Amino acid sequence: MKEWICAILLVGGSLFMLVAAIGILRFPDLFTRMHAATKAASFGVGLMLTSVAIHFAEFWVSIEVILVIGFIFLTAPVASHMIGRAAYFLQVPLWEGTVMNELKDRYDLRNKTLDSDSQSDYSIHK
């Protein structure tokens, strides 16, 4: 039974990794490609490492797997965010089919500051 669970998790993880690879090849711009690489690949690696923990069924292997999965789930979104922010600073072009750019008139590229509507939208009325 353990072999079947490990096989299902490995195949599922491999499919998520395949979807991530296809997304990287097929998506039109950097920002959507980063989304595919971060989300699907992280989940695929998580499934594959879970399979490793079940296969070996040892306490220390399970602890290492949990730590590695936690590290990947914490660092992959942060790294993706930083790459996306750097790409926006460098004015990497968006896909021509992009419908909305929420940062277009609110982000100062020279000072690298975001103009928020905090005073008008979230003010505390006395």
C-alpha positions in Angstrom: 0.0 0.0 0.0 2.9 2.4 0.8 4.3 1.9 -2.7 1.0 2.9 -4.3 0.8 6.1 -2.2 4.4 7.0 -3.0 3.8 6.3 -6.7 0.6 8.4 -6.8 2.4 11.3 -5.0 5.4 11.0 -7.4 3.2 11.0 -10.5 1.2 13.9 -9.1 4.3 15.9 -8.4 5.7 15.1 -11.8 2.5 16.2 -13.4 2.6 19.5 -11.5 6.2 20.0 -12.6 5.2 19.2 -16.2 2.5 21.8 -16.0 5.0 24.3 -14.6 7.4 23.6 -17.5 4.6 23.9 -20.1 3.5 27.2 -18.5 7.0 28.6 -18.7 7.1 27.7 -22.4 3.6 28.8 -23.3 2.8 31.9 -21.2 3.4 35.2 -23.0 5.3 37.4 -20.6 7.7 37.2 -17.6 5.1 37.8 -15.0 2.8 35.0 -16.0 5.7 32.7 -16.5 6.9 33.4 -13.0 3.5 32.5 -11.7 3.6 29.1 -13.4 7.1 28.4 -12.2 6.4 29.4 -8.6 3.0 27.9 -7.9 3.0 24.6 -9.8 6.7 23.8 -9.3 6.5 24.4 -5.5 3.5 22.2 -5.2 5.1 19.5 -7.4 8.2 19.5 -5.3 6.1 19.3 -2.2 4.3 16.2 -3.4 7.5 14.5 -4.5 9.2 15.2 -1.1 6.1 14.0 0.7 6.5 10.7 -1.2 10.1 10.5 -0.1 9.1 10.9 3.5 6.4 8.2 3.2 8.8 5.8 1.4 11.6 6.0 4.0 9.2 6.3 7.0 11.9 7.5 9.4 11.6 10.3 11.8 14.7 12.3 10.7 13.9 11.9 7.0 10.4 13.3 7.7 11.8 16.2 9.7 14.2 17.0 6.9 11.4 16.8 4.3 9.2 19.1 6.4 12.0 21.6 6.7 12.8 21.5 3.0 9.1 21.9 2.0 8.8 24.8 4.4 11.9 26.4 3.0 10.6 26.1 -0.5 7.2 27.4 0.3 8.7 30.4 2.1 11.4 31.3 -0.3 9.8 30.7 -3.7 7.1 33.3 -3.4 9.5 35.9 -2.0 12.0 35.2 -4.8 9.3 35.4 -7.4 8.1 38.7 -5.9 11.6 40.2 -5.9 12.2 39.1 -9.5 8.8 40.6 -10.6 9.6 43.8 -8.8 13.0 44.1 -10.4 11.3 43.4 -13.8 8.8 46.2 -13.2 11.6 48.6 -12.2 13.4 47.7 -15.5 10.2 48.2 -17.3 10.0 44.7 -18.8 7.1 44.9 -21.3 3.8 43.4 -20.3 1.9 41.1 -22.7 -0.2 43.2 -25.2 -3.3 41.3 -24.0 -2.8 42.5 -20.4 -6.1 43.9 -19.2 -5.1 45.7 -16.0 -1.9 47.2 -14.6 -2.7 48.3 -11.1 0.7 49.9 -10.6 0.8 52.0 -13.8 -0.1 55.4 -12.4 0.6 54.7 -8.7 4.3 53.6 -8.8 7.1 56.1 -9.0 9.9 54.4 -10.9 12.5 57.0 -10.0 12.0 56.9 -6.2 10.7 53.3 -6.2 7.8 54.2 -4.0 4.2 53.2 -4.2 1.6 55.9 -4.0 -1.1 54.6 -1.8 -4.5 56.0 -1.2 -4.2 55.5 2.5 -5.2 59.1 3.5 -8.4 59.1 1.5 -9.6 55.5 1.7 -8.4 54.4 5.1 -8.5 57.5 7.3 -9.9 57.4 10.7 -12.7 59.9 11.1 -13.0 61.6 14.5 
